């Protein structure tokens, strides 16, 4: 059984160097407005021309990626594709050459820009590794340094929350980009028994190079439960289970311990006042963060599965119009069907589901078959039983 901390997150598999990005105009360098879709609200951009791969191949892969993750297509033509992703935009343009694609990524923050670069690099490395190795971006970022979405955090305390969770408070002076628009991150833990830790660095193609083998870093995904930008403090909750690397770390972590953080990652607090939520233990902290951040006049319902139900004791702050229902662990296999049935009753509500991979795949298929709006849903796998 593989709980959070063992799954791989496609979006944040790479990284880029922590150096100031050159602020660019809303136009892509060297291109006319008629050639490339411009997104004037996003103040950073980077462009590359990838050779050795066709626009049709990239278009097919990225459309599949967008549909699988319910990400909206802003434009989809025979010559141009634009996808909204992680508070940014990826645009692919087909020049006259059949084996050349112009790629522009746009975002407001350097870390988000970096992660968009890496989405492209991941797909390209899988289908055309030589093309990925040749990629060079035009924003002047040099290789060799830490990724811009990587920072160090220092443990301040570890306390118990309810019966099943450990809350870690950590300090950093680089938390500005973490907020309600993207509430997740990767905790980066060094391997056990290693004196000199190897941290990620930026490769020549703008992607992060992560250590491998015995030097490999453990990178579980967690939710920021609370953050105080002024004090430089953040808190996150770890679902405690035997055999988990992060659990093992949290049980022994003490004040002053240094670990890494990659982020932000994933989605944020949805813009809605009507919501249906479904979560197992691994997703309860994320659901709690969202519920306490929603407007007071929000209405809806949340179903949570924990091994001992409500006795897990995890604290929740709900808008008055949102009701909560706890289920014990034997309901876990029924959660997906229960969620589908409830959504049928209230199809106008924002639909939020997070839990085991197989259940998520079932939910995604059902939601898609019913014509659900990707912009009105969050459906994510937080762990795998495989």
BAGUMAR-719819 format. One record per residue (C-alpha): residue number from 1; residue in one letter; x, y, z. Coordinates in nm, 2 decimals. Example, Ala and Ser with C-alpha at 12.3 -4.5 7.8 and 13.67 -1.06 7.14 Angstrom:
<pts>
num: 1, residuo: A, x: 1.23, y: -0.45, z: 0.78
num: 2, residuo: S, x: 1.37, y: -0.11, z: 0.71
</pts>
This chain:
<pts>
num: 1, residuo: X, x: 0.00, y: 0.00, z: 0.00
num: 2, residuo: X, x: 0.14, y: 0.34, z: -0.10
num: 3, residuo: X, x: 0.02, y: 0.64, z: 0.10
num: 4, residuo: X, x: 0.10, y: 1.00, z: 0.01
num: 5, residuo: X, x: 0.47, y: 1.06, z: 0.00
num: 6, residuo: X, x: 0.53, y: 0.77, z: -0.24
num: 7, residuo: X, x: 0.32, y: 0.90, z: -0.54
num: 8, residuo: X, x: 0.48, y: 1.10, z: -0.81
num: 9, residuo: X, x: 0.34, y: 1.44, z: -0.91
num: 10, residuo: X, x: 0.37, y: 1.50, z: -1.28
num: 11, residuo: X, x: 0.36, y: 1.88, z: -1.25
num: 12, residuo: X, x: 0.65, y: 1.93, z: -1.01
num: 13, residuo: X, x: 0.89, y: 1.65, z: -1.11
num: 14, residuo: X, x: 1.15, y: 1.91, z: -1.21
num: 15, residuo: X, x: 1.28, y: 2.25, z: -1.10
num: 16, residuo: X, x: 1.47, y: 2.55, z: -1.21
num: 17, residuo: X, x: 1.74, y: 2.78, z: -1.06
num: 18, residuo: X, x: 1.66, y: 3.04, z: -0.79
num: 19, residuo: X, x: 1.77, y: 3.36, z: -0.97
num: 20, residuo: X, x: 1.57, y: 3.67, z: -1.06
num: 21, residuo: X, x: 1.37, y: 3.63, z: -1.37
num: 22, residuo: X, x: 1.38, y: 3.92, z: -1.62
num: 23, residuo: X, x: 1.03, y: 4.07, z: -1.63
num: 24, residuo: X, x: 0.91, y: 4.05, z: -1.99
num: 25, residuo: X, x: 0.64, y: 4.24, z: -2.18
num: 26, residuo: X, x: 0.32, y: 4.06, z: -2.24
num: 27, residuo: X, x: 0.45, y: 3.99, z: -2.59
num: 28, residuo: X, x: 0.67, y: 3.69, z: -2.66
num: 29, residuo: X, x: 1.02, y: 3.79, z: -2.76
num: 30, residuo: X, x: 1.07, y: 3.81, z: -3.13
num: 31, residuo: X, x: 0.71, y: 3.72, z: -3.21
num: 32, residuo: X, x: 0.42, y: 3.93, z: -3.34
num: 33, residuo: X, x: 0.08, y: 3.94, z: -3.17
num: 34, residuo: X, x: -0.07, y: 3.76, z: -3.46
num: 35, residuo: X, x: 0.17, y: 3.47, z: -3.42
num: 36, residuo: X, x: 0.12, y: 3.38, z: -3.05
num: 37, residuo: X, x: -0.16, y: 3.41, z: -2.80
num: 38, residuo: X, x: -0.08, y: 3.68, z: -2.55
num: 39, residuo: X, x: -0.19, y: 3.68, z: -2.18
num: 40, residuo: X, x: -0.15, y: 4.04, z: -2.06
num: 41, residuo: X, x: -0.24, y: 3.96, z: -1.70
num: 42, residuo: X, x: 0.07, y: 3.74, z: -1.66
num: 43, residuo: X, x: 0.39, y: 3.93, z: -1.61
num: 44, residuo: X, x: 0.65, y: 3.66, z: -1.67
num: 45, residuo: X, x: 0.71, y: 3.45, z: -1.98
num: 46, residuo: X, x: 0.97, y: 3.22, z: -2.14
num: 47, residuo: X, x: 0.99, y: 3.09, z: -2.49
num: 48, residuo: X, x: 1.17, y: 2.80, z: -2.65
num: 49, residuo: X, x: 1.18, y: 2.66, z: -3.00
num: 50, residuo: X, x: 1.18, y: 2.28, z: -2.98
num: 51, residuo: X, x: 1.32, y: 2.09, z: -3.28
num: 52, residuo: X, x: 1.28, y: 1.72, z: -3.36
num: 53, residuo: X, x: 0.92, y: 1.70, z: -3.25
num: 54, residuo: X, x: 0.60, y: 1.78, z: -3.43
num: 55, residuo: X, x: 0.32, y: 2.01, z: -3.33
num: 56, residuo: X, x: 0.06, y: 1.73, z: -3.39
num: 57, residuo: X, x: 0.24, y: 1.50, z: -3.15
num: 58, residuo: X, x: 0.27, y: 1.77, z: -2.88
num: 59, residuo: X, x: -0.09, y: 1.87, z: -2.93
num: 60, residuo: X, x: -0.21, y: 1.51, z: -2.89
num: 61, residuo: X, x: -0.01, y: 1.46, z: -2.57
num: 62, residuo: X, x: -0.11, y: 1.79, z: -2.41
num: 63, residuo: X, x: -0.48, y: 1.76, z: -2.49
num: 64, residuo: X, x: -0.48, y: 1.41, z: -2.33
num: 65, residuo: X, x: -0.29, y: 1.56, z: -2.03
num: 66, residuo: X, x: -0.55, y: 1.85, z: -2.00
num: 67, residuo: X, x: -0.85, y: 1.62, z: -2.03
num: 68, residuo: X, x: -0.71, y: 1.37, z: -1.77
num: 69, residuo: X, x: -0.66, y: 1.65, z: -1.52
num: 70, residuo: X, x: -0.98, y: 1.85, z: -1.61
num: 71, residuo: X, x: -0.77, y: 2.15, z: -1.72
num: 72, residuo: X, x: -0.94, y: 2.39, z: -1.96
num: 73, residuo: X, x: -0.82, y: 2.45, z: -2.32
num: 74, residuo: X, x: -0.81, y: 2.82, z: -2.39
num: 75, residuo: X, x: -0.74, y: 2.76, z: -2.76
num: 76, residuo: X, x: -0.72, y: 2.45, z: -2.98
num: 77, residuo: X, x: -0.65, y: 2.48, z: -3.35
num: 78, residuo: X, x: -0.44, y: 2.32, z: -3.61
num: 79, residuo: X, x: -0.17, y: 2.57, z: -3.55
num: 80, residuo: X, x: -0.20, y: 2.67, z: -3.18
num: 81, residuo: X, x: -0.29, y: 2.52, z: -2.85
num: 82, residuo: X, x: -0.32, y: 2.70, z: -2.51
num: 83, residuo: X, x: -0.38, y: 2.54, z: -2.18
num: 84, residuo: X, x: -0.46, y: 2.70, z: -1.84
num: 85, residuo: X, x: -0.25, y: 2.54, z: -1.58
num: 86, residuo: X, x: -0.12, y: 2.63, z: -1.23
num: 87, residuo: X, x: -0.21, y: 3.00, z: -1.24
num: 88, residuo: X, x: -0.04, y: 3.02, z: -1.57
num: 89, residuo: X, x: -0.07, y: 2.94, z: -1.94
num: 90, residuo: X, x: 0.12, y: 2.71, z: -2.18
num: 91, residuo: X, x: 0.10, y: 2.79, z: -2.55
num: 92, residuo: X, x: 0.22, y: 2.57, z: -2.83
num: 93, residuo: X, x: 0.25, y: 2.72, z: -3.18
num: 94, residuo: X, x: 0.32, y: 2.54, z: -3.51
num: 95, residuo: X, x: 0.56, y: 2.71, z: -3.74
num: 96, residuo: X, x: 0.60, y: 2.61, z: -4.11
num: 97, residuo: X, x: 0.86, y: 2.34, z: -4.02
num: 98, residuo: X, x: 0.68, y: 2.01, z: -3.95
num: 99, residuo: X, x: 0.94, y: 1.91, z: -3.68
num: 100, residuo: X, x: 0.95, y: 2.24, z: -3.49
num: 101, residuo: X, x: 0.73, y: 2.37, z: -3.21
num: 102, residuo: X, x: 0.74, y: 2.71, z: -3.04
num: 103, residuo: X, x: 0.65, y: 2.69, z: -2.67
num: 104, residuo: X, x: 0.57, y: 2.98, z: -2.45
num: 105, residuo: X, x: 0.49, y: 2.95, z: -2.08
num: 106, residuo: X, x: 0.35, y: 3.25, z: -1.89
num: 107, residuo: X, x: 0.29, y: 3.30, z: -1.52
num: 108, residuo: X, x: 0.30, y: 3.57, z: -1.25
num: 109, residuo: X, x: 0.57, y: 3.40, z: -1.03
num: 110, residuo: X, x: 0.91, y: 3.25, z: -1.11
num: 111, residuo: X, x: 0.82, y: 2.92, z: -0.94
num: 112, residuo: X, x: 0.50, y: 2.88, z: -1.13
num: 113, residuo: X, x: 0.69, y: 2.97, z: -1.46
num: 114, residuo: X, x: 0.94, y: 2.71, z: -1.37
num: 115, residuo: X, x: 0.68, y: 2.44, z: -1.31
num: 116, residuo: X, x: 0.52, y: 2.51, z: -1.65
num: 117, residuo: X, x: 0.85, y: 2.46, z: -1.82
num: 118, residuo: X, x: 0.88, y: 2.13, z: -1.65
num: 119, residuo: X, x: 0.54, y: 2.00, z: -1.77
num: 120, residuo: X, x: 0.66, y: 2.05, z: -2.12
num: 121, residuo: X, x: 1.00, y: 1.89, z: -2.04
num: 122, residuo: X, x: 0.85, y: 1.58, z: -1.88
num: 123, residuo: X, x: 0.64, y: 1.51, z: -2.19
num: 124, residuo: X, x: 0.92, y: 1.58, z: -2.43
num: 125, residuo: X, x: 1.17, y: 1.36, z: -2.24
num: 126, residuo: X, x: 0.93, y: 1.07, z: -2.27
num: 127, residuo: X, x: 0.87, y: 1.09, z: -2.64
num: 128, residuo: X, x: 1.18, y: 1.28, z: -2.77
num: 129, residuo: X, x: 1.46, y: 1.28, z: -2.51
num: 130, residuo: X, x: 1.71, y: 1.44, z: -2.75
num: 131, residuo: X, x: 1.47, y: 1.72, z: -2.82
num: 132, residuo: X, x: 1.43, y: 1.78, z: -2.44
num: 133, residuo: X, x: 1.81, y: 1.79, z: -2.39
num: 134, residuo: X, x: 1.84, y: 2.06, z: -2.66
num: 135, residuo: X, x: 1.57, y: 2.29, z: -2.51
num: 136, residuo: X, x: 1.70, y: 2.64, z: -2.41
num: 137, residuo: X, x: 1.46, y: 2.91, z: -2.28
num: 138, residuo: X, x: 1.50, y: 3.28, z: -2.36
num: 139, residuo: X, x: 1.45, y: 3.42, z: -2.01
num: 140, residuo: X, x: 1.82, y: 3.42, z: -1.91
num: 141, residuo: X, x: 1.80, y: 3.17, z: -1.63
num: 142, residuo: X, x: 2.14, y: 3.00, z: -1.58
num: 143, residuo: X, x: 2.20, y: 2.64, z: -1.49
num: 144, residuo: X, x: 2.36, y: 2.50, z: -1.18
num: 145, residuo: X, x: 2.17, y: 2.67, z: -0.90
num: 146, residuo: X, x: 1.87, y: 2.57, z: -0.68
num: 147, residuo: X, x: 1.53, y: 2.56, z: -0.85
num: 148, residuo: X, x: 1.32, y: 2.88, z: -0.80
num: 149, residuo: X, x: 1.04, y: 2.67, z: -0.65
num: 150, residuo: X, x: 1.28, y: 2.51, z: -0.39
num: 151, residuo: X, x: 1.36, y: 2.66, z: -0.05
num: 152, residuo: X, x: 1.48, y: 2.53, z: 0.28
num: 153, residuo: X, x: 1.25, y: 2.53, z: 0.59
num: 154, residuo: X, x: 1.35, y: 2.49, z: 0.95
num: 155, residuo: X, x: 1.13, y: 2.28, z: 1.19
num: 156, residuo: X, x: 1.00, y: 2.47, z: 1.49
num: 157, residuo: X, x: 0.78, y: 2.21, z: 1.65
num: 158, residuo: X, x: 0.59, y: 1.89, z: 1.59
num: 159, residuo: X, x: 0.26, y: 1.84, z: 1.78
num: 160, residuo: X, x: -0.02, y: 1.58, z: 1.77
num: 161, residuo: X, x: -0.36, y: 1.67, z: 1.61
num: 162, residuo: X, x: -0.64, y: 1.43, z: 1.70
num: 163, residuo: X, x: -0.55, y: 1.06, z: 1.70
num: 164, residuo: X, x: -0.41, y: 1.02, z: 1.35
num: 165, residuo: X, x: -0.21, y: 1.33, z: 1.25
num: 166, residuo: X, x: 0.12, y: 1.51, z: 1.33
num: 167, residuo: X, x: 0.13, y: 1.89, z: 1.28
num: 168, residuo: X, x: 0.47, y: 2.03, z: 1.18
num: 169, residuo: X, x: 0.54, y: 2.40, z: 1.22
num: 170, residuo: X, x: 0.83, y: 2.53, z: 1.01
num: 171, residuo: X, x: 1.00, y: 2.86, z: 0.94
num: 172, residuo: X, x: 1.13, y: 3.01, z: 0.62
num: 173, residuo: X, x: 1.18, y: 3.36, z: 0.48
num: 174, residuo: X, x: 1.07, y: 3.25, z: 0.13
num: 175, residuo: X, x: 0.70, y: 3.18, z: 0.17
num: 176, residuo: X, x: 0.56, y: 3.47, z: -0.03
num: 177, residuo: X, x: 0.45, y: 3.26, z: -0.33
num: 178, residuo: X, x: 0.25, y: 3.02, z: -0.11
num: 179, residuo: X, x: -0.11, y: 3.12, z: -0.07
num: 180, residuo: X, x: -0.47, y: 3.03, z: -0.14
num: 181, residuo: X, x: -0.43, y: 3.00, z: -0.51
num: 182, residuo: X, x: -0.21, y: 2.69, z: -0.47
num: 183, residuo: X, x: -0.22, y: 2.53, z: -0.12
num: 184, residuo: X, x: 0.00, y: 2.22, z: -0.18
num: 185, residuo: X, x: 0.38, y: 2.16, z: -0.17
num: 186, residuo: X, x: 0.64, y: 1.89, z: -0.17
num: 187, residuo: X, x: 0.83, y: 1.81, z: 0.15
num: 188, residuo: X, x: 1.18, y: 1.72, z: 0.05
num: 189, residuo: X, x: 1.34, y: 1.47, z: 0.29
num: 190, residuo: X, x: 1.71, y: 1.36, z: 0.26
num: 191, residuo: X, x: 1.78, y: 0.98, z: 0.26
num: 192, residuo: X, x: 1.84, y: 0.82, z: 0.59
num: 193, residuo: X, x: 2.20, y: 0.78, z: 0.70
num: 194, residuo: X, x: 2.35, y: 1.03, z: 0.45
num: 195, residuo: X, x: 2.59, y: 1.30, z: 0.60
num: 196, residuo: X, x: 2.62, y: 1.51, z: 0.29
num: 197, residuo: X, x: 2.29, y: 1.57, z: 0.12
num: 198, residuo: X, x: 2.27, y: 1.64, z: -0.25
num: 199, residuo: X, x: 1.99, y: 1.89, z: -0.33
num: 200, residuo: X, x: 1.84, y: 1.95, z: -0.68
num: 201, residuo: X, x: 2.00, y: 2.19, z: -0.93
num: 202, residuo: X, x: 1.90, y: 2.33, z: -1.27
num: 203, residuo: X, x: 2.01, y: 2.15, z: -1.58
num: 204, residuo: X, x: 2.10, y: 2.31, z: -1.91
num: 205, residuo: X, x: 1.75, y: 2.27, z: -2.05
num: 206, residuo: X, x: 1.59, y: 2.46, z: -1.76
num: 207, residuo: X, x: 1.47, y: 2.15, z: -1.58
num: 208, residuo: X, x: 1.57, y: 2.04, z: -1.23
num: 209, residuo: X, x: 1.82, y: 1.76, z: -1.19
num: 210, residuo: X, x: 1.73, y: 1.55, z: -0.89
num: 211, residuo: X, x: 1.98, y: 1.32, z: -0.72
num: 212, residuo: X, x: 1.93, y: 0.95, z: -0.79
num: 213, residuo: X, x: 2.02, y: 0.61, z: -0.63
num: 214, residuo: X, x: 2.13, y: 0.62, z: -0.27
num: 215, residuo: X, x: 2.12, y: 1.00, z: -0.28
num: 216, residuo: X, x: 1.76, y: 1.02, z: -0.40
num: 217, residuo: X, x: 1.53, y: 1.26, z: -0.20
num: 218, residuo: X, x: 1.19, y: 1.16, z: -0.07
num: 219, residuo: X, x: 0.93, y: 1.41, z: -0.20
num: 220, residuo: X, x: 0.57, y: 1.36, z: -0.05
num: 221, residuo: X, x: 0.30, y: 1.61, z: -0.13
num: 222, residuo: X, x: 0.12, y: 1.79, z: 0.16
num: 223, residuo: X, x: -0.12, y: 2.08, z: 0.22
num: 224, residuo: X, x: -0.03, y: 2.40, z: 0.39
num: 225, residuo: X, x: -0.28, y: 2.42, z: 0.68
num: 226, residuo: X, x: -0.18, y: 2.76, z: 0.81
num: 227, residuo: X, x: 0.07, y: 3.02, z: 0.69
num: 228, residuo: X, x: 0.19, y: 3.35, z: 0.84
num: 229, residuo: X, x: 0.39, y: 3.54, z: 0.58
num: 230, residuo: X, x: 0.48, y: 3.82, z: 0.82
num: 231, residuo: X, x: 0.63, y: 3.58, z: 1.07
num: 232, residuo: X, x: 0.77, y: 3.34, z: 0.81
num: 233, residuo: X, x: 0.58, y: 3.04, z: 0.96
num: 234, residuo: X, x: 0.38, y: 2.76, z: 0.80
num: 235, residuo: X, x: 0.21, y: 2.45, z: 0.93
num: 236, residuo: X, x: 0.12, y: 2.12, z: 0.77
num: 237, residuo: X, x: -0.03, y: 1.79, z: 0.89
num: 238, residuo: X, x: 0.10, y: 1.45, z: 0.82
num: 239, residuo: X, x: -0.13, y: 1.15, z: 0.84
num: 240, residuo: X, x: 0.05, y: 0.91, z: 1.07
num: 241, residuo: X, x: 0.08, y: 0.55, z: 0.95
num: 242, residuo: X, x: 0.35, y: 0.29, z: 1.02
num: 243, residuo: X, x: 0.60, y: 0.24, z: 0.74
num: 244, residuo: X, x: 0.56, y: 0.59, z: 0.60
num: 245, residuo: X, x: 0.89, y: 0.78, z: 0.54
num: 246, residuo: X, x: 0.73, y: 1.11, z: 0.63
num: 247, residuo: X, x: 0.57, y: 0.97, z: 0.94
num: 248, residuo: X, x: 0.90, y: 0.83, z: 1.05
num: 249, residuo: X, x: 1.07, y: 1.16, z: 0.99
num: 250, residuo: X, x: 0.80, y: 1.36, z: 1.18
num: 251, residuo: X, x: 0.81, y: 1.13, z: 1.48
num: 252, residuo: X, x: 1.17, y: 1.21, z: 1.54
num: 253, residuo: X, x: 1.20, y: 1.57, z: 1.40
num: 254, residuo: X, x: 1.31, y: 1.84, z: 1.64
num: 255, residuo: X, x: 1.34, y: 2.22, z: 1.64
num: 256, residuo: X, x: 1.62, y: 2.34, z: 1.41
num: 257, residuo: X, x: 1.60, y: 2.04, z: 1.17
num: 258, residuo: X, x: 1.64, y: 2.15, z: 0.81
num: 259, residuo: X, x: 1.45, y: 2.00, z: 0.52
num: 260, residuo: X, x: 1.35, y: 2.12, z: 0.17
num: 261, residuo: X, x: 1.02, y: 2.24, z: 0.03
num: 262, residuo: X, x: 0.92, y: 2.25, z: -0.34
num: 263, residuo: X, x: 0.62, y: 2.45, z: -0.43
num: 264, residuo: X, x: 0.36, y: 2.58, z: -0.46
num: 265, residuo: X, x: 0.20, y: 2.29, z: -0.63
num: 266, residuo: X, x: -0.15, y: 2.18, z: -0.73
num: 267, residuo: X, x: -0.47, y: 2.37, z: -0.69
num: 268, residuo: X, x: -0.60, y: 2.62, z: -0.44
num: 269, residuo: X, x: -0.92, y: 2.72, z: -0.27
num: 270, residuo: X, x: -1.20, y: 2.70, z: -0.52
num: 271, residuo: X, x: -1.40, y: 3.01, z: -0.60
num: 272, residuo: X, x: -1.75, y: 2.88, z: -0.51
num: 273, residuo: X, x: -2.03, y: 2.92, z: -0.26
num: 274, residuo: X, x: -2.18, y: 2.57, z: -0.32
num: 275, residuo: X, x: -1.96, y: 2.27, z: -0.27
num: 276, residuo: X, x: -1.96, y: 1.89, z: -0.23
num: 277, residuo: X, x: -1.65, y: 1.74, z: -0.08
num: 278, residuo: X, x: -1.53, y: 1.38, z: -0.03
num: 279, residuo: X, x: -1.20, y: 1.29, z: 0.14
num: 280, residuo: X, x: -1.03, y: 1.00, z: 0.31
num: 281, residuo: X, x: -0.77, y: 1.05, z: 0.58
num: 282, residuo: X, x: -0.50, y: 1.15, z: 0.34
num: 283, residuo: X, x: -0.71, y: 1.44, z: 0.21
num: 284, residuo: X, x: -0.87, y: 1.56, z: 0.53
num: 285, residuo: X, x: -0.61, y: 1.83, z: 0.59
num: 286, residuo: X, x: -0.66, y: 1.97, z: 0.24
num: 287, residuo: X, x: -1.04, y: 1.96, z: 0.28
num: 288, residuo: X, x: -1.01, y: 2.14, z: 0.62
num: 289, residuo: X, x: -0.79, y: 2.41, z: 0.47
num: 290, residuo: X, x: -1.04, y: 2.47, z: 0.20
num: 291, residuo: X, x: -1.35, y: 2.47, z: 0.42
num: 292, residuo: X, x: -1.21, y: 2.72, z: 0.66
num: 293, residuo: X, x: -1.12, y: 2.95, z: 0.37
num: 294, residuo: X, x: -1.46, y: 2.95, z: 0.20
num: 295, residuo: X, x: -1.70, y: 3.25, z: 0.24
num: 296, residuo: X, x: -1.93, y: 3.23, z: 0.54
num: 297, residuo: X, x: -2.24, y: 3.20, z: 0.32
num: 298, residuo: X, x: -2.11, y: 2.89, z: 0.15
num: 299, residuo: X, x: -2.35, y: 2.59, z: 0.15
num: 300, residuo: X, x: -2.28, y: 2.22, z: 0.09
num: 301, residuo: X, x: -2.17, y: 1.90, z: 0.24
num: 302, residuo: X, x: -1.85, y: 1.70, z: 0.32
num: 303, residuo: X, x: -1.81, y: 1.33, z: 0.37
num: 304, residuo: X, x: -1.49, y: 1.22, z: 0.54
num: 305, residuo: X, x: -1.36, y: 0.86, z: 0.58
num: 306, residuo: X, x: -1.12, y: 0.78, z: 0.87
num: 307, residuo: X, x: -1.05, y: 0.44, z: 1.02
num: 308, residuo: X, x: -1.24, y: 0.53, z: 1.34
num: 309, residuo: X, x: -1.47, y: 0.78, z: 1.19
num: 310, residuo: X, x: -1.53, y: 1.10, z: 1.39
num: 311, residuo: X, x: -1.31, y: 0.96, z: 1.67
num: 312, residuo: X, x: -1.00, y: 1.05, z: 1.47
num: 313, residuo: X, x: -1.06, y: 1.39, z: 1.63
num: 314, residuo: X, x: -0.94, y: 1.61, z: 1.34
num: 315, residuo: X, x: -1.06, y: 1.96, z: 1.40
num: 316, residuo: X, x: -1.28, y: 2.13, z: 1.14
num: 317, residuo: X, x: -1.40, y: 2.49, z: 1.10
num: 318, residuo: X, x: -1.70, y: 2.49, z: 0.86
num: 319, residuo: X, x: -1.91, y: 2.77, z: 0.71
num: 320, residuo: X, x: -2.26, y: 2.75, z: 0.89
num: 321, residuo: X, x: -2.42, y: 2.62, z: 0.57
num: 322, residuo: X, x: -2.19, y: 2.33, z: 0.52
num: 323, residuo: X, x: -2.27, y: 2.00, z: 0.70
num: 324, residuo: X, x: -2.01, y: 1.73, z: 0.78
num: 325, residuo: X, x: -2.05, y: 1.35, z: 0.78
num: 326, residuo: X, x: -1.79, y: 1.11, z: 0.91
num: 327, residuo: X, x: -1.76, y: 0.75, z: 0.79
num: 328, residuo: X, x: -1.55, y: 0.47, z: 0.93
num: 329, residuo: X, x: -1.28, y: 0.29, z: 0.74
num: 330, residuo: X, x: -1.51, y: 0.01, z: 0.61
num: 331, residuo: X, x: -1.68, y: 0.28, z: 0.40
num: 332, residuo: X, x: -1.37, y: 0.36, z: 0.20
num: 333, residuo: X, x: -1.45, y: 0.14, z: -0.09
num: 334, residuo: X, x: -1.80, y: 0.29, z: -0.12
num: 335, residuo: X, x: -1.69, y: 0.65, z: -0.11
num: 336, residuo: X, x: -1.66, y: 0.69, z: -0.49
num: 337, residuo: X, x: -2.02, y: 0.56, z: -0.56
num: 338, residuo: X, x: -2.15, y: 0.77, z: -0.28
num: 339, residuo: X, x: -1.99, y: 1.08, z: -0.42
num: 340, residuo: X, x: -2.13, y: 1.01, z: -0.77
num: 341, residuo: X, x: -2.48, y: 0.97, z: -0.63
num: 342, residuo: X, x: -2.46, y: 1.29, z: -0.43
num: 343, residuo: X, x: -2.33, y: 1.48, z: -0.73
num: 344, residuo: X, x: -2.62, y: 1.36, z: -0.94
num: 345, residuo: X, x: -2.85, y: 1.52, z: -0.68
num: 346, residuo: X, x: -2.66, y: 1.85, z: -0.68
num: 347, residuo: X, x: -2.49, y: 1.88, z: -1.01
num: 348, residuo: X, x: -2.46, y: 2.26, z: -0.97
num: 349, residuo: X, x: -2.23, y: 2.23, z: -0.67
num: 350, residuo: X, x: -1.85, y: 2.25, z: -0.70
num: 351, residuo: X, x: -1.73, y: 1.88, z: -0.69
num: 352, residuo: X, x: -1.42, y: 1.81, z: -0.48
num: 353, residuo: X, x: -1.29, y: 1.45, z: -0.44
num: 354, residuo: X, x: -0.95, y: 1.33, z: -0.32
num: 355, residuo: X, x: -0.84, y: 0.99, z: -0.21
num: 356, residuo: X, x: -0.72, y: 0.65, z: -0.34
num: 357, residuo: X, x: -0.61, y: 0.63, z: -0.71
num: 358, residuo: X, x: -0.86, y: 0.37, z: -0.83
num: 359, residuo: X, x: -1.15, y: 0.56, z: -0.67
num: 360, residuo: X, x: -1.03, y: 0.88, z: -0.84
num: 361, residuo: X, x: -1.01, y: 0.71, z: -1.18
num: 362, residuo: X, x: -1.37, y: 0.59, z: -1.14
num: 363, residuo: X, x: -1.48, y: 0.94, z: -1.03
num: 364, residuo: X, x: -1.31, y: 1.11, z: -1.32
num: 365, residuo: X, x: -1.47, y: 0.88, z: -1.58
num: 366, residuo: X, x: -1.81, y: 0.92, z: -1.43
num: 367, residuo: X, x: -1.78, y: 1.30, z: -1.40
num: 368, residuo: X, x: -1.65, y: 1.32, z: -1.76
num: 369, residuo: X, x: -1.93, y: 1.09, z: -1.89
num: 370, residuo: X, x: -2.19, y: 1.31, z: -1.73
num: 371, residuo: X, x: -2.05, y: 1.62, z: -1.90
num: 372, residuo: X, x: -1.92, y: 1.77, z: -1.58
num: 373, residuo: X, x: -1.74, y: 2.11, z: -1.61
num: 374, residuo: X, x: -1.37, y: 2.07, z: -1.54
num: 375, residuo: X, x: -1.36, y: 2.42, z: -1.41
num: 376, residuo: X, x: -1.62, y: 2.32, z: -1.14
num: 377, residuo: X, x: -1.43, y: 2.02, z: -1.00
num: 378, residuo: X, x: -1.11, y: 1.90, z: -0.83
num: 379, residuo: X, x: -1.05, y: 1.53, z: -0.86
num: 380, residuo: X, x: -0.71, y: 1.40, z: -0.74
num: 381, residuo: X, x: -0.54, y: 1.09, z: -0.63
num: 382, residuo: X, x: -0.35, y: 1.13, z: -0.30
num: 383, residuo: X, x: -0.23, y: 0.77, z: -0.27
num: 384, residuo: X, x: -0.23, y: 0.43, z: -0.44
num: 385, residuo: X, x: -0.33, y: 0.09, z: -0.30
num: 386, residuo: X, x: -0.11, y: -0.08, z: -0.57
</pts>
